[in-house]
Amino acid sequence: MMWRFDQLAGETIPGLTAFLASLQHNKNFFDQQQPLRIARAPGRLDLMGGIADYSGSLVLELPLALATWVAVQPDATSAITIRSTAIVQESEMVFPLETLAHLDSSSAHTLLTADPTHSWCAYIIGTLLMLHREHTIPLQGLRLFIHSDLPAGKGVSSSAALEVATMQALCGLYDLPLDGREIALLCQQAENLIVGAPCGIMDQMTAVCGQQDSLLALLCQPAELQPAILLPPEMEVWGLDSGIRHAVSGADYGSVRVGAFMGYRIIAELAGLSVLHTEDQRVEIADPLWQGHLANIAPSLWENSYRDRVPLQMTGADFLTRYGGFTDRVTKIDPAQTYAIRQPTAHPIYEHQRVRLFRSLLTAQNVSEEQLLLLGELMYQSHESYSACGLGSTGTDQLVALIRQAGPANGLYGAKITGGGSGGTVAVLTRRGAYDQIKQIASLYSEKTGLAVEILGGSSPGSLTWKTHLLLPDG
């Protein structure tokens, strides 16, 4: 080992041994006479809430044991050099400082995403540029080493883990004492504005603030932490990777988000709220009723007053002609596209209620069989609502169907697609000790589809708990 911890006080954390082994294998990437600053951030399993986060819903997220690790060291060259063990092709990239200086978000997005073979670097350089812009950290030569055991594109927030671990490491390097909420919001901005993915805030907040073996409870208005929920001892949560790649930057996710914000704009007019047109496709709405969030509309009010008055779908051109714009600052309306509106609008209205009920049932002492059945039903309802929005997939639907078929008799109570949908991972709620049943489901799914299934379990704390550590040259 070419480095040793300055202070670790006997701490152990999932993945540390594998990370140190990977670092040793890549030791020549760094100046072995200089210290390294390291940080980690876990992925997450979205138990309830999902895409309703951008509409202000409560979400419940479990930080996983799997994580992304980042080591950073200043470099005398005038470039940012990045190496990742998770990338097969173009695993090392060099970005001259002169090409990064004075970039705004739009030009940074164009530069960093033009070539798909190295667009993964946008998550890393984006966080650096965000810190440079908002906290004036210097643009200097750096070497960053990335190691991750999180599966990419499987709906467990590998992108947010990469952003958060990078930003945490940089904050340690520059002695920048940001709180967890600010780290998460800056990482979200990097993903929205520089990567170009219209994600909500739940992934970054979980990667930063998650607590081991507990569900992070986050009210996304915009990012208000509520008391974490320790999983009851009689319950377990698992993830089953469907083998179908998911992308939060995909058209389906973005279209559903656009449809939800269209729906809010239409409801605002129906409710007589004051609307101010500010710029191309943008409006501001004075909203004392729901504070700008669809999730705050009661399902009974939606059904009684708005549901039948919100169109099933509308072209972007017709919407812009009729309403002028909407409040979302992340997406844009394509005039040539036809957007579903009613279901993307309804989803967060009902999902927020489902998540609130889920939390109430989960926090009861001695969770009963009846409560487990109700918890599972809420997950199944959430899954069906995703599909109605157009965010399902054949693989995740098959996994959910297999879980439902095996059912409570085998300790399996509920399942739903996670995160942005359209593939990725299914979250499963079980009684403790159901791992063999989960393995059977995975095996049966693989036999039916020919797709390999990874079982995701375990938990670990967010980046704020472990903070950063210094590795000093050993001898």
N, C-alpha and C positions, 0 to 999 in steps of 0.2 A: 504494500500500500504506500503510495507516494504522499498521502496527506493523512492528517489525524484531526479529530474534532478538537476545537478549542475548548468547548464546554458542551457536554451532552447529558451529563448527570444520569447515565444509565438508561436514558429514554430508549424505548423500542417502538417502532411504528411499522405497519405493514409495508413491505416493499423495500425497506432500507438496505437489507443485505444484497438484494438483486441490483439496486441502483449503484451501490458501492462497487460491486463486481463489474458492472458495465462501465463505470467511471475508470476503474483500473485498466480495463481492456482498451479504453480510449485515452489513456493518460498522456499520450504524445500530442493530443489536441491542445493541451494547456502548457503554459510555462510552469514546470514542476518546482520551481523555486519560489513561486508566489501563491498566496492563499486563494481559495475559492469561496464564494458565497453560494449556499444552496437553499432551495425551498421546494415544497411539494404542495400539491392541491389534488383532492380526490375527485373522481367522477361522482355522479349521482344517479339514483334510481327514483324516477318521478312516480310516486305512489298515487297521488291525486292532484289535480289542478292543471298541469300541462299547459296547453296553448292558451288557457284562460288568463295566464299571467299578464299578457299585454293589455287585457281588458280589466285589470284590477282585482282579480280573484285572490282568495286565499289558496295557497298551494302547500303541499306536504311532501318533503323531499328527504330521502335517506342518503347521506354521504357514503359512498362505497369504500371498500378496502383498496380497490384498484386506484392508482393515482398517476399523475405526471410529475416528474422531478426535473428541476432546472438547476444547473450550475453555471455561474457567471464569473468572469475574471476580466479586469481591464487589460487592454491590449495596446501595445505601442503603435500599431499600424493605424491608418486612417480608414478603418472599415469595421463593419459588424460582421463577424463570422459565426455561422450557426451550423451545428451538427446535430442530427437527430437519429437515434437508433430505431425509430419507428418507421422511417421512410426507406423504401427499397431503392428507388431511383432518386437522383438529385438529393442525397441525404446530407450534403454539405453545401451551403450557399454563402456567398460573400457579397455584401452590400457596401460599396464605397460611401463614406460619409457625405461626400459632395453630391451624391445623387439623392440623399435623404434630407439634406438641409433645405429649409424653407418650403417643404411640401405642405399643402393643405390636405384636408381629409380626402377630397375628391381625387387629387392628383396622386396621393399615396395609394388610394384604392386602385387606380388605373395601373400604376407602376407594379404593385405587389401582386395583382391578380391576373395580369395579362397572360402569363404562362402557367397553365394548370399544374405543370410538374413541380413548380416551387411556390404555388399560391399558399401552401401551408405556412410559409414564413410570414404571411400577412398578420397572423394572430400574434406573432412574437414582435415583429417590427411595429405593428399597430399599437401595442401596449407601451413600447418605448417612446413612440412619437406622442402618445397621449400624455405620458408623464413629462416629456419635454415641453409640451405646449401648456399644460395646466400647472406644473410645478417646477418648471425651468431646470430640470436636471440636464446636465451637459450631453451633447451629442459627441461621444468620444469612441475610440476604438474599444470594442468588446469582443469577447469570445463566449458564446452561449452553447451549452451542451444540454440536449433534451433526451430524457429517457422516460418511457411510458409503458405501462402494462394495460392501459385502457384501450379497448377496441375502438378504432376510429369509425365514424359513420354508423354507429349502432344505437344511437339515441340515449347514450349515457353521459353526454356532456363532456366528451374529450376536448372539444374546442375551448370551453370555459375553463377546464382544468389547466390547459396549456397557457391561456391568458393569465389566469390568476397566479399560477406558479411563477411565470415570468415576471409579473409585476411585483410579487412578493419578494423575489430574489433581487430585483432592481431597487426596491425600497430598502432592503437590507444593505445593499452595496452603497447606496447614497445616504444612508441614515435618515430616511424619509418616513416619519411616524404617521402614516395614514391609518385611519380606522377602517374596520372591515367593510362598512357600507360604502365608503368612498372608493376603496379598491374595487369593489364589485361594480359600482356605477361607471367608473373609468374603463373597466374591462368591457362592460356592455357597450359603451360608446365606441370603443375600438372595434368591436365586432360589428356594430351597426354601421358605423361611418367609414371604416377603413377596410374591413373584410367584406362588408356589404351584405351581411346576413341580418335579417330583421327580427332578431331574437328578443324575447323579454328578459327579465332580470333574474329569474329564479335560479338558473344554472350557476351564474357567477356568485350569487349570494350563498348558495349551498357550498360551493367550492371554497369560499372564504370562511363562512361562519358556521358550517355544519358541526354538529356534535356527534361523537361516536355512539352508535346504537340508538340514536334518537332521530325522530323526524323533525327537520327544520320546518317550522310553521312561519310562513311569510305572507303578509298581506301586501300585494303588489300595487300599492298606491302612494308612492311608486315602489318602496322597498322597506316595509315596516316589519321588523322582526317581532314575533310574538313568542311566548314561552315554548321551548322545544318540548316534544312529546316522546318520552322514553317508551320504547316498544314494550308492551306487556309481556311478561315471561312466557305466557302460553302461546305467543304468536311469533311467526317469522315472516320475513319478506325476501323473496328471491327475484332475480331477473333471468329471463330466458331470451338469449339473442336469437332472433329469427333467421339470421344469415342473409337478410335483405338489407342492403345499405340504405341509410337514411341521411338526408341532407337538409339542415334547417334553412339553407339558402335556396332550396328547390322551389319551383313554381307553385306547387300545391300549397305549401305552408304560407308563402307570401300572398297568394290569392285569397286564402281564407282570412288572413289578417286584414287585407284590404277590405274584404266583404264585411268584417266585423266593424271596422271604423266607418264604412259607408252606412251601416245600419244605425250606429250611434248618431251620425249626422242627420239621418232621416227622422229618428225618434226625437232629437232635439228640436227639429222644426215642428213636428206634431205636438210637442209639449209646449211650444211657444217660447222656447229659450232664445235669448239674444245671440245673434250670430254676426261676427265681424270678419269680413273677408280681408286677409292680410297679404297674401302673395299667391303665386301660381299654385293651384290645387290645395292651398292651405286656408283654414279658417280658425278663428278662436271662438269658443262658445262659453258664455257666462252660465254656469250650471250649478245653482245652489241645491238642486234636487239630488243629483247623483255624483257630484264632484268630478265629472268627466269620465266616469267608468261605467261601462255596461254592467259589470258585476254587481253594482249597487242597485240595479233595477230588480224589484221583487218579481219572481215568476208569475204570481197572480196578476200583477199590474201588466206585465208583458202580455199575458194571455187575454186579458180583458180589454186593454186599450191600444196595443200596438201590433201584436202579432200579424193580424190580417191586413194591416195597413203598411207593413214593410214588404216590398216585393220579393218574390222568390229569387229573382236575378235581374240584372240590369247591365247594359253595356257601360263601359267607362265613359264613352262620349255622352250618352244620355244622362248619366249621373252628373257629370261636370256641367252640362247645360242646365240641368234642373237645380243643382245644389251648390255649384261653384267650387267645392272642395271639401276636405275633411280635416280632422285634427291630428292625424298621424304625421309625425315628423321623420319617420324612418322609411316608409314605403311611398311609392308613387302609383297613381292610377294610369293604366294604359287605356287610352280611348278606344282602341280596337278590340279589347278583350271583354268578354261577357263574364261578370262576376256573380257567383252565388252570394246572396245577401241574407236572406231570412235565417237559414240554418247557422251560418257563422255568427250571426247576431244572437241567436237563441242559446248557442252553446255556452258562452261564459255566464249568461244569466242563470242557467240551471246548474252549471258546474260549480259556481261559487256556493250555491246552496248545498250541493252534494258534498263538497269538501267540508263545509261547516258541520253538516250532520255526521260525516265521517269522523271528524275530530271529537265531537261530543260522544259518540259511541266508543271511540278508542280510549278516551280518558276515564271511562267508568272503571271502577274497581272490579276485579274478578270478571273479566269479559266472558259473557255467557255464550252458549251455542246460538241463541237467538241473535245476539249482537254480532257474532261472527257472520251469520247468514246475511244480516242487513248490511254489514260492511262489504261483503262480497258483492251483493246486489248493486250497491252504489258504484263499485268498480265496473261491473258489467254495463251499467247504464252509461258511464263515462265512455267506455269503449265504443258502444253503439253510437253515441253522439259524435265521436271522432269520425266514424265511418260515414255518418250522414253528412259531415262536412267535406267528405272526399279525401280524408287523411288516413284511411285504412290501407291494408295490404293483404294479399292472400295468405302470406306467411303468418303474420301476426293474428289474423282471423282464425287460422287453423290452430295455432297455439292456444288461443283463448277458448276455442271450441273443445279442444282436448282437455283443458283444465276444467271446464264446465261439466264435461261428460264424466270425468273421474270424480269430481264433486266432493262434498263434505265427508262422505263415507271414507274417503282416502285422505282426509285432512286438508283438502284444497277448497278454498272458499270463494276466491274471486281473482280476476285477472283483467288487465287492460293494457292497451298500447301506451307507450310512454313518450314524453317530450313532444317533439314536433310531428310525430306520426309518420305515415307513408313508409313503413318498414321499421327497422330498428328492433328495439327490445320490448318485451312484455313483462310487466310487473305482476307478481303473483303473491297473494296473501294466503298463508297456510298456518295450520297448527304447528307448534314446535315438534321437530322430529319427523317432518315429512320429506326429508331430503331424498330418500329412496324413491318416493313417488314422483318427485320432480325429475330425477334421473330417468325414470320410466317414460315420463312425458317427453323429455328431450330425445330419448332413443326412438320412441314411436314417431315423433315428428320427423326425425332424420330419415327413418325408413320410408315415410310417405313422400318426402320432398327431395331427398338426396342432399339436403343442406346440413352442414355441420352446425351444431348448437353449442354455444358456450353458456354455462350456468354461472351466473353472477351472484355472489353472496358476500357476507361480511361487511364491516363498516370501519370507518376511521375518521378522525377529526379533520376539520377544514384547515386551511393554510394559516389562519390567524392563531390557532392553538399551538401549532408546531413552530410558527414564525419562521425565522431563517437561522441557519447555523454556519459557522465559519470552519472551513477545513484548512489547516495550516500545513505547510511543507513538513514532511516527516523526516527530519535529519537534513 
